Amino acid sequence: MDSAGHGSGGEADGRTTFNVGRIEGGSAINIVPNACEVVWEFRPAPDEDIAALTGTIEAYVARTMPAGVEYAAEILTRVPPLPPDPAGKAMRTVEGFGGRHPTLAMPFGTEAGFFREAGISSVVCGPGSIAQAHQPDEWIAVDQIAAAERFMDRVGTWAVRDGD
């Protein structure tokens, strides 16, 4: 599984993902660096025990670190997961505007998880496939753009006519 959460089926499959996003250290190719920074992330499955997972990762690092190497871990940020909520108000609303793709757990960071934690029904939707997002050759098919325009037209019509 890659960092975007694509499993064997090419779509998010609800498993925890782990990604080393940056490794930085040293000043020249012929000098052994005195420090190295490794920035990594994990995105937990909706039912994952985050404290237990963090403990597992810390234990792995401690077990595999060479003798004499000092290390420290720091949590830079936390983004809550966004499990699907097919019965939620946001999902029902999106379906009412013509949203038609299956729901799946979001294996990527989004503010919607914060909204959900605050009790605000949330859904992430948009044209194209997440399997194509954030790739060197990222693209969205023209028919998906057209479908998104129709969707947004419905949202705009509702907001003018019935919005609350």
Backbone bond lengths (Angstrom), bond angles and torsions (degrees), N, CA, C in turn:
res aa  C-N    CA-C-N  psi(-1)  N-CA   C-N-CA  omega(-1)  CA-C   N-CA-C  phi
1 M - - - 1.446 - - 1.519 108.35 -
2 D 1.320 116.69 136.21 1.463 119.34 180.00 1.517 110.71 -92.88
3 S 1.310 115.87 179.83 1.463 120.45 -173.26 1.517 113.49 -66.27
4 A 1.313 117.44 -18.80 1.459 118.83 179.16 1.522 111.44 -86.87
5 G 1.341 116.91 -0.70 1.449 120.02 176.50 1.503 113.61 87.92
6 H 1.306 117.85 20.59 1.451 119.97 179.94 1.512 109.36 -85.58
7 G 1.304 116.34 114.99 1.456 120.91 178.30 1.514 110.09 -90.67
8 S 1.306 115.10 -157.48 1.462 119.78 -175.97 1.518 112.21 -63.50
9 G 1.331 117.61 -25.75 1.452 120.04 179.94 1.519 113.62 -88.66
10 G 1.313 118.02 -0.91 1.457 120.74 178.38 1.520 113.60 82.58
11 E 1.297 118.18 -1.46 1.459 121.98 178.18 1.523 108.94 -123.50
12 A 1.307 116.58 166.75 1.457 120.59 177.43 1.513 108.63 -61.05
13 D 1.311 116.45 136.45 1.457 118.69 -177.06 1.517 113.05 -124.77
14 G 1.325 117.65 20.70 1.445 120.86 172.87 1.515 115.61 77.71
15 R 1.326 118.93 12.13 1.457 121.20 178.60 1.522 110.12 -98.20
16 T 1.322 115.30 154.83 1.458 120.72 175.37 1.522 108.99 -65.54
17 T 1.330 116.45 137.35 1.466 120.84 177.52 1.522 109.12 -114.54
18 F 1.320 115.94 155.51 1.459 123.12 -179.17 1.516 107.60 -138.33
19 N 1.330 117.05 136.32 1.453 120.78 -177.53 1.525 110.34 -144.37
20 V 1.334 116.36 130.06 1.462 121.07 168.86 1.519 104.98 -91.21
21 G 1.327 116.41 111.19 1.454 121.29 -173.46 1.514 114.74 -94.43
22 R 1.340 116.86 -23.44 1.463 118.80 -178.44 1.518 109.45 -155.19
23 I 1.321 115.83 136.97 1.465 122.99 171.36 1.517 105.40 -127.87
24 E 1.327 115.70 125.90 1.461 119.94 -174.36 1.526 109.67 -141.71
25 G 1.333 116.92 135.33 1.448 120.38 176.92 1.518 111.66 173.66
26 G 1.301 115.66 158.68 1.456 120.86 177.29 1.515 112.86 84.38
27 S 1.332 113.97 167.21 1.458 119.69 -179.16 1.519 112.90 -124.86
28 A 1.321 117.20 -15.37 1.464 121.07 179.28 1.521 108.84 -157.57
29 I 1.304 116.44 157.69 1.452 121.46 -175.75 1.532 112.70 -66.56
30 N 1.317 117.89 -25.34 1.467 120.42 -176.39 1.528 113.48 -103.99
31 I 1.352 117.66 17.38 1.464 121.96 179.09 1.528 107.92 -124.07
32 V 1.331 115.58 127.54 1.462 119.39 176.26 1.532 107.68 -70.91
33 P 1.331 117.61 123.99 1.469 119.58 -177.27 1.522 111.30 -69.77
34 N 1.332 115.78 148.37 1.461 119.53 176.14 1.524 111.56 -87.04
35 A 1.330 116.92 -9.57 1.462 120.88 179.06 1.530 109.18 -154.51
36 C 1.306 115.15 155.11 1.467 121.66 176.82 1.525 107.68 -144.30
37 E 1.304 115.80 137.34 1.464 120.83 177.59 1.518 108.39 -110.02
38 V 1.308 115.48 128.95 1.459 121.91 176.70 1.525 106.27 -118.93
39 V 1.303 116.73 118.14 1.465 121.64 179.70 1.521 107.17 -106.34
40 W 1.311 115.23 122.24 1.455 120.85 -177.33 1.517 109.49 -135.71
41 E 1.302 114.00 166.86 1.457 120.14 178.92 1.512 109.53 -144.47
42 F 1.306 115.07 155.97 1.456 119.77 166.32 1.506 107.26 -132.68
43 R 1.297 113.92 148.17 1.458 120.79 178.53 1.514 106.65 -121.25
44 P 1.319 115.79 109.15 1.461 119.28 -172.30 1.523 113.07 -73.32
45 A 1.322 114.13 148.63 1.464 120.08 170.45 1.527 106.84 -63.46
46 P 1.332 117.58 155.55 1.467 120.15 -176.20 1.528 114.63 -54.18
47 D 1.326 118.41 -32.58 1.464 120.60 -177.45 1.530 112.89 -100.45
48 E 1.315 117.59 10.48 1.465 122.53 -177.06 1.526 111.51 -71.87
49 D 1.326 116.59 137.93 1.465 122.36 172.88 1.526 106.57 -81.91
50 I 1.319 117.36 103.58 1.465 122.49 -172.37 1.525 111.35 -64.03
51 A 1.322 118.01 -40.32 1.468 120.46 179.09 1.523 110.40 -63.23
52 A 1.316 117.43 -43.19 1.471 120.74 179.29 1.527 110.54 -65.57
53 L 1.318 116.76 -41.19 1.464 120.36 179.49 1.528 110.76 -64.57
54 T 1.313 117.01 -43.27 1.459 121.05 177.37 1.531 110.19 -59.89
55 G 1.318 116.92 -42.98 1.465 121.50 177.45 1.515 112.14 -61.42
56 T 1.323 117.47 -40.38 1.466 121.86 178.30 1.522 110.78 -63.33
57 I 1.320 116.68 -43.06 1.470 120.57 179.56 1.524 109.93 -65.62
58 E 1.334 117.56 -45.47 1.472 120.72 179.68 1.525 111.17 -62.18
59 A 1.330 117.92 -39.52 1.461 121.43 178.44 1.526 110.75 -65.74
60 Y 1.321 116.93 -38.86 1.472 120.41 178.09 1.530 110.75 -63.26
61 V 1.320 116.81 -46.20 1.468 120.70 179.38 1.528 109.68 -60.61
62 A 1.329 117.51 -46.98 1.470 120.96 -179.42 1.531 110.99 -60.95
63 R 1.321 117.40 -39.41 1.462 122.29 -177.66 1.525 112.28 -72.14
64 T 1.308 117.74 -30.94 1.470 120.69 -174.04 1.523 114.25 -101.58
65 M 1.326 117.73 -8.25 1.462 120.83 -179.37 1.528 109.05 -70.93
66 P 1.337 118.68 132.79 1.477 120.69 178.48 1.525 111.25 -60.36
67 A 1.333 115.99 149.75 1.469 121.57 179.12 1.529 109.83 -57.97
68 G 1.310 115.48 137.85 1.456 121.01 177.37 1.519 114.85 86.74
69 V 1.312 117.73 -7.36 1.466 120.52 179.60 1.524 108.37 -91.13
70 E 1.305 115.07 122.70 1.455 120.15 177.47 1.529 109.14 -87.25
71 Y 1.315 115.78 144.95 1.454 119.33 177.15 1.519 109.28 -147.16
72 A 1.304 114.45 158.55 1.463 121.49 176.52 1.519 107.51 -142.63
73 A 1.306 116.11 147.28 1.462 121.44 176.84 1.524 108.53 -118.97
74 E 1.308 115.69 142.55 1.459 121.52 -179.48 1.517 107.90 -139.33
75 I 1.304 116.69 131.36 1.467 120.53 175.57 1.514 107.36 -83.30
76 L 1.325 116.14 118.38 1.468 121.10 -178.43 1.522 111.65 -86.05
77 T 1.301 116.29 -36.59 1.460 120.35 179.96 1.515 109.20 -161.39
78 R 1.294 116.18 163.54 1.460 122.63 177.00 1.519 107.45 -134.42
79 V 1.295 115.58 127.90 1.458 120.97 176.43 1.519 107.08 -119.42
80 P 1.323 118.13 117.73 1.463 119.65 -177.28 1.527 111.50 -67.76
81 P 1.326 116.43 147.28 1.466 119.95 177.98 1.529 110.40 -68.52
82 L 1.309 115.43 162.85 1.464 121.27 177.98 1.525 108.70 -125.61
83 P 1.333 116.70 88.43 1.466 118.11 177.71 1.527 110.42 -71.67
84 P 1.327 117.38 153.79 1.469 119.26 178.85 1.531 110.81 -62.25
85 D 1.319 115.82 146.89 1.461 122.51 177.38 1.525 107.68 -135.78
86 P 1.344 116.46 74.43 1.469 119.99 -174.68 1.527 114.32 -58.03
87 A 1.323 117.75 -25.71 1.463 120.10 -179.06 1.524 112.53 -93.25
88 G 1.328 117.93 -1.82 1.457 121.53 -177.07 1.524 112.75 -70.10
89 K 1.335 115.57 156.96 1.462 121.51 -179.39 1.534 111.15 -59.19
90 A 1.326 117.25 -41.06 1.473 119.80 -178.68 1.520 110.66 -62.61
91 M 1.329 117.39 -44.20 1.476 120.06 -179.46 1.524 110.41 -65.73
92 R 1.315 117.04 -43.27 1.475 119.44 178.68 1.525 110.44 -61.34
93 T 1.330 116.77 -38.87 1.464 120.99 179.36 1.523 110.73 -64.90
94 V 1.322 116.43 -47.83 1.469 120.79 179.85 1.529 110.36 -60.82
95 E 1.313 116.96 -43.16 1.470 119.86 177.81 1.521 110.71 -62.32
96 G 1.339 116.77 -36.50 1.458 120.71 178.04 1.521 112.99 -65.09
97 F 1.315 117.54 -24.90 1.467 121.92 177.81 1.526 111.71 -92.52
98 G 1.322 117.05 4.45 1.464 119.92 176.51 1.514 115.04 105.01
99 G 1.338 118.48 4.93 1.463 119.89 175.39 1.514 109.19 -59.64
100 R 1.334 117.62 133.03 1.454 118.81 -172.63 1.514 115.08 -135.40
101 H 1.309 118.66 2.37 1.455 119.32 -177.92 1.518 110.48 -85.50
102 P 1.332 116.93 152.68 1.470 119.27 -179.52 1.521 111.15 -66.55
103 T 1.319 115.10 151.29 1.459 120.20 177.70 1.522 109.58 -82.07
104 L 1.325 115.73 146.51 1.451 121.14 175.64 1.513 108.53 -152.32
105 A 1.310 115.78 159.60 1.460 119.85 178.30 1.521 108.49 -66.33
106 M 1.316 116.73 139.16 1.463 120.95 -179.83 1.529 109.23 -79.72
107 P 1.335 117.66 111.54 1.462 120.13 -179.46 1.522 111.82 -89.84
108 F 1.306 117.28 25.35 1.451 121.65 -178.15 1.518 108.23 -141.71
109 G 1.317 116.39 163.39 1.453 120.60 -177.95 1.515 111.78 -73.24
110 T 1.309 116.14 136.56 1.456 122.37 175.85 1.527 108.95 -155.21
111 E 1.305 116.07 146.89 1.457 120.47 178.46 1.518 111.83 -65.38
112 A 1.302 118.08 -18.38 1.460 121.41 -176.74 1.525 112.23 -58.33
113 G 1.342 117.53 -31.41 1.461 119.96 176.95 1.521 112.19 -62.62
114 F 1.345 116.88 -36.08 1.465 120.50 176.50 1.519 110.44 -66.44
115 F 1.330 116.77 -41.71 1.465 120.14 178.31 1.528 110.11 -61.07
116 R 1.345 115.34 -45.72 1.469 119.52 -179.99 1.523 110.32 -59.76
117 E 1.340 117.45 -43.59 1.469 120.25 177.76 1.522 112.07 -59.36
118 A 1.324 116.38 -30.78 1.471 121.17 -179.92 1.528 111.79 -84.31
119 G 1.327 117.37 3.22 1.451 121.21 178.19 1.516 114.55 88.24
120 I 1.334 117.41 13.03 1.466 121.70 179.54 1.519 108.36 -99.19
121 S 1.310 116.75 118.17 1.455 120.55 178.71 1.522 109.24 -56.87
122 S 1.333 116.30 131.72 1.465 120.45 -173.72 1.522 111.22 -139.86
123 V 1.312 114.09 150.06 1.457 121.05 176.20 1.528 107.23 -148.33
124 V 1.317 116.93 146.70 1.462 121.88 174.55 1.514 106.44 -107.12
125 C 1.320 116.36 126.65 1.455 119.01 179.73 1.522 109.45 -144.38
126 G 1.273 115.13 158.32 1.454 119.94 178.98 1.509 110.74 169.50
127 P 1.305 116.48 172.06 1.465 120.16 -177.50 1.521 111.94 -74.71
128 G 1.310 115.21 158.20 1.453 121.02 174.63 1.513 112.94 82.82
129 S 1.326 114.65 -171.96 1.457 122.54 -178.48 1.521 109.58 -115.64
130 I 1.327 116.65 140.15 1.463 120.56 177.66 1.528 110.45 -62.58
131 A 1.318 117.80 -23.58 1.463 120.86 178.48 1.528 111.45 -64.47
132 Q 1.321 117.06 -20.14 1.468 121.09 -179.57 1.531 112.13 -99.63
133 A 1.319 117.14 -8.81 1.464 120.36 -176.00 1.525 111.56 -78.06
134 H 1.313 116.02 149.98 1.471 123.31 174.37 1.523 112.71 56.72
135 Q 1.304 116.59 35.38 1.460 122.96 177.05 1.524 108.40 -112.76
136 P 1.323 117.86 158.57 1.472 119.36 178.37 1.531 112.79 -56.88
137 D 1.325 116.77 -30.93 1.466 120.64 -179.64 1.538 111.07 -111.97
138 E 1.329 115.93 39.42 1.465 121.25 -178.00 1.521 110.70 -53.42
139 W 1.328 116.49 137.66 1.455 120.21 179.62 1.519 109.81 -157.90
140 I 1.317 115.99 160.71 1.461 123.98 174.08 1.520 106.56 -132.90
141 A 1.309 116.71 130.81 1.464 121.71 -179.95 1.531 110.56 -64.48
142 V 1.322 116.19 146.20 1.462 122.07 -178.48 1.526 111.05 -58.01
143 D 1.339 117.89 -39.08 1.463 119.23 -179.86 1.533 111.49 -65.49
144 Q 1.345 117.65 -27.95 1.456 120.95 175.95 1.534 110.91 -71.37
145 I 1.311 117.28 -36.60 1.468 121.20 175.99 1.525 109.38 -64.56
146 A 1.315 116.70 -42.90 1.466 120.68 178.63 1.527 110.80 -62.47
147 A 1.335 116.97 -41.76 1.470 120.50 177.95 1.529 110.31 -64.34
148 A 1.325 117.29 -38.55 1.465 120.93 178.08 1.526 110.89 -65.25
149 E 1.323 117.64 -37.91 1.464 120.90 177.31 1.528 110.62 -63.31
150 R 1.337 116.97 -43.32 1.468 120.28 178.22 1.530 110.48 -62.70
151 F 1.334 115.83 -41.49 1.464 121.37 178.09 1.533 110.15 -59.48
152 M 1.327 116.67 -49.90 1.460 120.85 -178.36 1.528 111.59 -66.23
153 D 1.332 117.98 -33.14 1.469 120.54 174.21 1.529 109.95 -60.57
154 R 1.342 117.21 -42.89 1.464 120.88 178.73 1.530 110.49 -63.96
155 V 1.314 116.72 -42.38 1.468 120.85 178.47 1.528 109.23 -61.40
156 G 1.331 117.45 -46.75 1.463 121.45 -179.45 1.507 112.36 -62.94
157 T 1.318 117.28 -41.56 1.464 121.02 178.68 1.515 110.21 -63.34
158 W 1.327 117.09 -43.56 1.458 121.44 178.54 1.528 109.99 -62.44
159 A 1.323 117.77 -45.97 1.455 121.39 -176.78 1.528 111.08 -60.72
160 V 1.313 117.26 -38.96 1.470 121.13 -180.00 1.520 110.13 -73.51
161 R 1.322 116.88 -40.93 1.463 121.72 -174.09 1.526 112.51 -84.05
162 D 1.357 116.83 -51.76 1.455 120.68 -168.25 1.525 114.23 -123.03
163 G 1.301 118.00 0.06 1.469 120.45 -171.61 1.507 114.15 -52.13
164 D 1.334 113.62 146.53 1.474 118.11 177.80 1.487 110.69 -127.39
